[in-house]
Amino acid sequence: MKLIVKLFAGCTMLLIALQGNAQDLHFSQYFNSPLTTNPANTGFIPDGNYRIGLNYRNQWASIPVPYKTMSVFGDFQLFRDRLEYGWLGLGGVILRDVAGSGNLTSTKAYASIAYHQLLGMSSLLSLGFNVGSATKSVDVTKLTFGDQWNGQFFDAKVPTAEPFQYSRISYFDMQVGMNYAYFPTDNIYVNVGASVQHINKPRESFYAGNNVIARRYIGFLNASLKMSDKVILNPSAYYATQAGSEEIVFGGNLAYNLSGDGTTQLFGGAYYRLKDAAVFLVGYQLKNVKLNFSYDITTSSLAQTNNRRGAYELGLVFTGLYPNRNFSNARRAALCPTF
């Protein structure tokens, strides 16, 4: 009976993804996936000039339709030594998601650009957008449907009346976003941002008709507060809504200075995704490389089928500085509290 419940849960998730208005890919470590959260984050690197990141998420591995989501991104700053009060950011991100026995696969690639303008000596305004393409495919021959149930099992040899028109689709996609950062002292940093994804409302469906991807609205608020020479507190909150569904995440983490000079740090924190999961995070930073591991413990009704094993996630970010950098405005050299 438990297996049947898991099968039903898995098939339901897959069918939701096959039809229009499916929910977008997401990471619990949204703060380690800046370009998918908001294109205005492109080139917004408070402690560096460029960065490269990897994200991997394995979700619902205990049910028959697990999700494996991967991304790689990179962005860098331009004209920071030429423009006295601003700079340009360029970047790109590639995402790939594979789910279920039907190998439902999504591949997305975006290029992004943003402009960052200092407003006085203690705040920064950023505007950005990205454009890209997305491809989605499914192996229909590996799927079974309700009309193939013979009373005892699903018989894949029985033809299905499921009205598939395509097994592979592609579309153009576009996002816009804005950020505002406030850093009145070297010990306080606050950042608020908003973005709109799928502003062109592209069509996405394996069936006939004109199903479109609903726009996704995202807002976030985060801060870095230097409590002492050993501890920095990083609280944050995230909100997203799409097609009548909402995602609310809040929590934070602590950075602990292990080496005294800030080159080696230990991270620990917890977040809560409302009506869904508790997320626990640990991390380690050595010089310019930061590695975070998080685990989602399901708190919703789905916990009965996945034994509370929601997802685990890895986030790896490398941040670097240009050689022989020369900032015309020294205030821009460090916008975030550092050890």
C-alpha positions in Angstrom: 0.0 0.0 0.0 2.8 2.3 0.9 4.5 1.7 -2.5 1.2 2.5 -4.3 1.0 5.8 -2.4 4.6 6.6 -3.5 3.8 5.8 -7.1 0.8 8.0 -7.0 2.7 10.9 -5.5 5.5 10.5 -8.1 3.1 10.3 -11.0 1.2 13.3 -9.8 4.3 15.4 -9.7 5.3 14.3 -13.2 1.9 15.1 -14.7 2.0 18.5 -13.1 5.3 19.1 -14.8 4.1 17.8 -18.2 1.1 20.2 -18.3 1.4 24.0 -18.5 1.8 26.3 -15.4 4.4 24.0 -13.9 6.5 25.4 -11.1 10.1 26.6 -11.9 13.3 24.9 -10.8 14.5 26.3 -7.5 17.3 25.9 -4.9 17.0 26.0 -1.1 20.4 27.8 -1.2 18.9 30.7 -3.3 21.6 33.0 -2.0 24.2 30.7 -3.7 22.4 30.9 -7.0 22.3 34.6 -7.5 21.7 34.8 -11.3 18.6 32.6 -11.1 17.2 34.6 -8.2 17.6 38.0 -9.8 19.4 39.1 -13.0 20.3 42.3 -11.2 22.7 40.2 -9.1 24.9 39.9 -12.2 28.2 41.5 -11.3 27.0 42.4 -7.8 29.9 40.8 -6.0 30.5 42.7 -2.7 33.8 40.8 -1.9 35.2 40.3 -5.4 35.3 41.2 -9.1 34.2 37.8 -10.6 32.8 34.5 -9.4 32.0 31.0 -10.6 29.5 28.7 -9.0 28.0 25.3 -9.1 24.7 24.0 -7.6 23.4 20.5 -7.3 20.1 19.5 -5.8 18.7 15.9 -5.3 15.0 16.1 -4.3 12.5 13.3 -3.4 15.0 10.5 -4.0 12.8 8.2 -1.8 9.9 8.2 -4.3 9.8 6.9 -7.9 10.0 10.3 -9.5 13.1 12.1 -8.0 14.3 15.4 -9.2 18.0 16.2 -9.9 18.7 19.8 -10.6 22.1 21.2 -11.6 23.4 24.6 -12.5 26.7 26.3 -13.3 27.0 30.1 -13.4 29.6 32.8 -13.8 29.7 36.6 -13.8 32.2 39.4 -13.7 32.5 43.2 -13.4 33.4 45.6 -16.2 34.5 49.2 -16.1 34.8 49.2 -12.3 38.1 51.1 -12.6 36.8 53.5 -15.3 33.4 54.6 -14.0 33.7 56.5 -10.8 30.3 55.7 -9.4 29.2 52.5 -11.1 30.1 49.4 -13.1 28.6 46.9 -15.5 28.1 43.2 -14.8 28.0 40.4 -17.4 27.2 36.7 -16.8 25.5 33.6 -17.7 23.9 30.5 -16.2 23.0 27.0 -17.4 20.4 24.8 -15.6 19.5 21.2 -16.1 16.9 19.1 -14.4 16.0 15.4 -14.8 13.0 13.8 -13.3 11.2 10.4 -13.2 11.2 7.3 -15.3 10.1 9.3 -18.3 13.4 11.3 -18.1 11.6 14.6 -18.1 14.5 16.8 -18.9 14.8 20.6 -18.8 17.8 22.5 -20.1 18.0 26.2 -19.8 20.7 28.7 -20.7 20.6 32.5 -20.0 22.9 35.4 -20.6 22.5 38.4 -18.3 23.6 42.0 -17.9 23.2 44.5 -15.1 24.3 48.0 -14.3 25.2 49.1 -10.7 25.1 52.7 -9.7 26.4 54.1 -6.3 23.9 56.5 -4.7 26.2 58.5 -2.4 28.7 56.6 -0.2 26.3 54.2 1.5 23.9 52.7 -1.0 23.8 51.1 -4.4 21.0 50.6 -7.0 21.2 47.7 -9.6 19.1 47.0 -12.6 19.5 43.9 -14.8 17.8 41.5 -17.2 18.6 38.2 -18.9 17.5 36.4 -22.0 17.9 32.8 -23.0 16.4 29.6 -24.4 14.9 26.6 -22.7 14.3 23.1 -24.0 12.1 20.4 -22.4 11.8 16.8 -23.4 10.2 13.6 -22.2 10.4 9.9 -23.3 6.7 9.1 -23.6 7.5 5.4 -24.2 8.7 5.0 -20.6 5.5 6.4 -19.1 2.2 4.7 -18.2 -1.2 6.2 -17.8 -4.6 5.5 -16.2 -6.1 4.0 -19.3 -3.3 1.3 -19.3 -4.4 -0.1 -15.9 -5.8 -3.6 -16.4 -7.0 -4.0 -12.8 -3.8 -5.6 -11.6 -0.9 -3.6 -13.2 -0.1 -1.0 -15.8 0.3 -2.6 -19.2 2.6 -0.5 -21.3 1.7 -2.5 -24.4 -1.9 -1.1 -24.3 -2.1 2.1 -26.4 -2.9 5.2 -24.5 -5.3 7.9 -25.4 -3.2 10.6 -23.7 -3.1 13.5 -26.2 0.6 14.1 -26.5 1.5 16.3 -29.5 5.2 16.8 -28.8 8.0 15.0 -26.9 10.4 18.0 -27.2 9.7 21.7 -27.0 11.9 24.9 -27.0 11.1 28.5 -26.2 12.7 31.9 -25.7 12.6 33.3 -22.2 13.3 36.7 -20.4 13.7 38.0 -16.9 14.2 41.5 -15.3 15.2 42.5 -11.8 16.2 45.3 -9.5 18.3 45.4 -6.3 19.0 48.1 -3.6 21.9 47.7 -1.2 22.5 49.9 1.9 25.8 49.8 3.8 26.0 52.7 6.3 29.0 51.3 8.2 31.6 48.6 7.7 29.6 46.3 10.0 26.1 46.6 8.5 24.9 45.6 5.0 21.2 45.3 3.9 20.0 44.2 0.5 16.5 44.1 -0.9 15.6 43.0 -4.4 12.7 42.0 -6.7 12.5 40.3 -10.1 10.0 39.0 -12.6 10.7 35.8 -14.5 9.0 34.8 -17.8 7.9 38.3 -18.6 7.2 37.2 -22.2 5.0 34.4 -20.9 6.4 31.7 -23.3 4.3 28.7 -24.3 5.3 25.4 -22.7 3.3 22.2 -23.2 3.6 18.7 -24.6 -0.1 18.9 -25.5 -2.1 20.8 -28.1 -3.4 24.2 -27.0 -1.8 27.4 -25.8 -0.6 26.7 -22.3 1.9 29.4 -21.2 4.4 29.7 -18.3 2.9 32.0 -15.7 5.1 34.9 -14.6 7.0 34.3 -11.5 7.5 37.2 -9.1 10.4 37.0 -6.6 11.3 39.3 -3.7 14.1 38.9 -1.2 15.7 40.6 1.8 19.0 39.8 3.3 21.6 41.3 5.5 25.1 40.8 6.9 25.7 42.1 10.5 29.2 41.9 11.9 28.7 41.0 15.5 32.4 40.7 16.4 35.8 39.9 14.9 34.7 36.3 15.1 31.1 36.2 14.0 29.0 37.6 11.1 25.2 37.0 11.2 23.5 36.6 7.8 19.7 36.7 8.1 17.5 36.5 4.9 14.0 36.1 3.6 12.7 35.0 0.2 9.3 35.1 -1.4 8.1 33.8 -4.8 4.7 33.5 -6.3 3.7 31.8 -9.6 0.4 30.5 -11.0 -1.3 30.9 -7.6 1.4 29.0 -5.7 3.6 30.7 -3.1 7.1 30.0 -1.6 8.2 31.7 1.6 11.6 31.0 3.1 13.2 32.7 6.0 16.2 32.0 8.3 19.9 32.7 8.4 23.4 31.5 9.0 26.4 32.4 11.1 29.9 32.8 9.7 32.6 32.0 12.2 36.2 33.3 11.7 38.5 30.3 12.3 41.8 31.7 11.2 41.7 35.2 12.7 42.3 36.9 9.3 39.0 35.7 7.7 40.7 33.4 5.2 39.1 30.3 6.8 35.5 30.4 7.9 32.9 28.0 9.2 29.1 28.4 8.4 26.1 27.0 10.1 22.4 28.0 9.8 18.8 27.0 9.5 15.9 28.1 7.2 12.2 27.3 7.0 10.2 27.0 3.8 6.7 27.7 5.0 4.3 24.6 4.9 7.0 22.5 3.2 10.4 21.9 4.8 13.0 22.9 7.4 16.5 23.4 5.8 19.7 23.0 7.7 23.0 24.3 6.4 26.7 23.8 7.1 29.6 25.3 5.1 33.3 25.9 5.0 35.3 28.7 3.3 39.0 28.5 2.5 40.3 31.7 1.0 38.2 32.3 -2.2 36.3 29.0 -2.2 33.1 28.5 -0.3 31.3 25.1 -0.1 27.8 24.8 1.5 25.8 21.7 2.1 22.1 21.8 3.1 19.4 19.2 3.8 15.7 19.7 3.5 13.5 17.9 6.1 10.0 17.7 4.8 7.4 19.1 7.2 4.3 19.0 4.8 1.9 16.0 4.3 4.4 14.6 1.8 6.5 13.5 4.8 4.2 10.4 5.0 5.5 9.2 1.7 9.2 10.3 1.7 9.9 9.7 5.4 10.8 13.4 5.7 13.7 12.9 3.3 13.2 16.0 1.2 16.4 17.0 -0.6 20.1 17.6 -0.2 21.9 20.3 -1.9 25.5 21.4 -2.6 26.6 25.0 -3.4 30.2 25.8 -4.5 31.2 29.4 -5.2 34.7 30.7 -6.1 35.2 34.5 -5.9 38.2 36.3 -7.3 39.8 39.7 -7.6 41.4 41.2 -10.7 45.2 41.5 -10.6 46.5 45.1 -10.2 43.0 46.4 -9.5 42.8 50.2 -8.9 39.4 51.5 -7.7 38.8 55.2 -8.2 36.4 55.0 -5.3 37.8 53.1 -2.3 34.3 52.8 -0.7 33.4 50.3 -3.5 36.3 47.9 -2.6 34.2 46.2 0.2 30.5 46.7 0.3 29.9 43.8 2.8 31.2 43.2 6.3 34.4 41.2 6.3 36.7 39.8 9.0 
